[in-house]
Amino acid sequence: MVTNSLLVIGFVWPEPKSSAAGSRILQIIKQIQKQGYKVTFVSAAKTAPNTFNLASIGVQTAPIILNDDSFNDFVVELKPDVVLFDRFMTEEQYGWRVAECCPNALRVLDTEDFHGLRKARELALKQQCELSASHLQNEITKREIASIYRCDLSLMISEAEIKYLTQTFKIDHSLLYYLPFLLEPISNATITQMPSFKARQYFITIGNFLHAPNYDAVLYLKQNIWPLIKKQLPKAELHIYGAYPSQKVTQLNHTKEGFLIKGFTEDVSTVMQNAKVCLAALRFGAGLKGKLIDAMQNGTPSVMTSMAAEGMFTTNTDLTKTITTNGFIEDNAEAFANKAVALYKDASVWETKQHAGYTILNDRFNVLNFEADFSSKIETLKTHLVTHRQHNFIGQLFMHQTMQSTKYMSKWIAEKNK
């Protein structure tokens, strides 16, 4: 029996305990394995103490080198049926090599989130103005959309991002595929074992500090929101967790204010279950927020900005309409603080929001709802790959040699290194 082969080219080695991106790539790998694929994961990045042991789930690994022809020999020998690029930066580096060496391999991009949208929102925030077309048409957006066109399929974690790409940038739906977090259903037995309202003690926020939106959110909490909460709840504490806290993060720690930088945690579930309310005060970003998934999985209601909530609770991104969430959505600092205090004090409201979170997990992110269709999508594309590529003429343009500055820069660097 011939086994299909998947090559995953990682921007970094997966760290599921450090970031939602690390969990996301592992979810996709496990789904592809269920489809009968042998998986190989490679990356030019260095491993870290938090790097996941891929061998433990039957994934082969190998290091690769940037801007080096040794990758060509490697991929020719491997002969993958499908190549998955972890973020557009990886496709820029290796996509042209895969296309030349394995032209019949299905090329799939996992965007993780729409980086261009995140950058646009960051620019608008810095300029203190509304998001505009000029913000969206930034350098990262152009690079990322070029990558989307060069690939046969791009996995999108948020329906809101698909809406931007299809309506604002007119990308054909056939190039995009909605694949959110893929989670095991949460059982009644698990729910009954969750710590009660009375057993929980503090506020919590969590997020990898290498991710700029997370640092901005902590700073926003420190300067604008936490003082308002503290005024109403003088004994309250906010526990702030996240991998890779820099000095500018740790210096925000203030014991007397109850603003406590805890840093990396090995066990997200324990610290989240000990918390009463999760605060997600993101002011820019994209994709789905892993901290809200962690909160719902551990029965912790949240107060969040509309930026944090985007794509998580409804297919309709109009937040003026009533939607079911595991907490409250507020963009005004004072309203955010008031809802956080109310949720912290009112057991009845807290329990209602907690159970709403369980329902959302099982309705919107149940892995069983996506397995069959995802498998069918991959196999259908492989079967009709020539026709699919013929319909993506813009993708052919971006693969043309005159459009590939990244390819020839890489070739120049490779020759220079020799």
Secondary structure as UniProt FT lines:
FT   STRAND          4..10
FT   TURN            16..18
FT   HELIX           20..34
FT   TURN            35..36
FT   STRAND          37..43
FT   TURN            49..50
FT   HELIX           54..57
FT   STRAND          60..63
FT   TURN            66..67
FT   HELIX           70..78
FT   STRAND          82..86
FT   HELIX           88..101
FT   TURN            103..104
FT   STRAND          106..110
FT   HELIX           115..127
FT   HELIX           133..136
FT   HELIX           139..150
FT   STRAND          153..156
FT   HELIX           159..163
FT   HELIX           164..168
FT   HELIX           173..175
FT   STRAND          176..178
FT   HELIX           188..192
FT   TURN            197..199
FT   STRAND          202..206
FT   TURN            209..210
FT   HELIX           212..220
FT   HELIX           221..225
FT   HELIX           226..232
FT   TURN            234..235
FT   STRAND          238..241
FT   HELIX           247..250
FT   TURN            251..252
FT   TURN            255..258
FT   STRAND          259..263
FT   HELIX           268..273
FT   STRAND          275..280
FT   HELIX           290..297
FT   TURN            298..299
FT   STRAND          302..304
FT   HELIX           306..309
FT   TURN            310..312
FT   TURN            319..320
FT   STRAND          327..329
FT   HELIX           333..345
FT   HELIX           347..364
FT   HELIX           367..369
FT   HELIX           371..383
FT   HELIX           385..390
FT   HELIX           393..399
FT   HELIX           401..403
FT   HELIX           405..417
//
